[in-house]
Amino acid sequence: MVRMAQERSNPFGRVKISSNGSLHSIRREKETIAGVIGLWFALAVQLATSETTYDVLAFKAVGDGETNDTQAFLKTWEAACADPRYSTFLVPAGRTFLLSRILFYGPCKSGIHFQLSGNIVAPNSIWTTETTNLVAFFGVNSLTVDGGGQIDGRGAIWWECVKNILQFLGCNDLTVKGIHLTNGPSKHMTFYHCIRVHVSGVTVTAPGNSPNTDGFLVSASQYVEITACSIGTGDDCIAIGPGSSKVNISRITCGPGHGISVGSLGKDGSTALVEQIFVSDCNIFQALTGTRIKTWQGGKGYARNIVFQHINMTSVQIPIDIDQFYCPQAAGCRSRADAVEISDVQFVDIHGTSSSEVAIDIQCSHSVPCRGITLNDITLKQDGKKAPATSNITNAYGTTIGTVIPPVHFA
């Protein structure tokens, strides 16, 4: 049989196909061309999304713990921030970098991975009398901070001189994980005006008697998740400040410290709006308070839709605490009628021991009483005492569900 050749068009050009209908050759050609196109496409994607690393050592940082590397860090940041590709700012392992008041500005051309594998320390002397931060990020979006390294604020000599170790201001789509903070001069990590924040695996340590050394402060921020962190400080393990909402806190080990707190709110007659705070599956031990809401007299606004659940207390002075008369001893507060309204607060499945007689203390304003307080499945006993723990309730309206020990009588 005479084979007649005929031409047919195809997406890759014109080829000869034999009259017996064999398509093996065109299939092989299609596969070859498609493979080449796929290879080039993959290479183009890799080139477009390749990650560039900016090592602070390449910008003349020394990393001996004695030389001030602030300028080298700023130059490294300038290069990384200007790169249109996703880039890594590398603080390498095995080195200690001395920094003094450094601010990383955004916005950047692309996302930044701040890899803290080495250590950062503050100066071992009083080098400023201003209220400031050791390390701060301002307006940096799509930022990830991780690497297992540590920031040491050398707080014992810095108290009253600086504000925080690590601050994020106006940073959206932020991830912080697996780093260590210690000896903060005041608050260790703060978030202001941030949206979509995820914090995990962070360790914070400071002496139990160190002043104002909160672990985390969240203020004016939304969609914040803090999980699987270990915090031991001289103040709140986690504090939720005004303007915050949709905050999810879980699997926190807290102690020593002042527990997990909403507030303080309403200082100097200010308006505070806090809502949708969810705290669960935490262990709190050897702390001044466990789950706490604290507001100043004279404040305005609200704290509402708050849940504390599945929390174990061990030797906590006041495991459940609502205080609308918050006033540190040195503040010299005067009595005022206004108060931040507290409503729709649930305490669910909270068990353990208190180190004082009063395990549940809810003190609310006569003019703005607390409403919608729910206690569900609560068992708190006085640590090492045969006498039962007690509750102290003033101007609060709510309900109890199931077992509640010590007994609570709402207004």
Secondary structure by P-SEA (a helix, b strand, c coil): cbbbbbbbbccccbbbbcccccaaaaaaaaaaaaaaaaaaaaaaaaaacbbbbbbcccccccccccccaaaaaaaaaaaaaaccccccccccccbbbbbcbbbbbccccbbbbbcccbbbbcccccccccccccbbbccccbbbbbccbbbbcccccccccccccbbbccccbbbbcbbbbcccccccbbbccccbbbbcbbbbbccccccccccbbbccccbbbbcbbbbbcccccbbbcccccbbbbcccccccccccccccccccbbbbbbcbbbbcbbbbcccccccbbbbcccbbbbbcbbbbcbbbbccccccbbbbcccccccccccccccccccccccccbbbbbbcccccbbbbbbccccccbbbbcbbbbccccccccccccccccccccccccccccccc
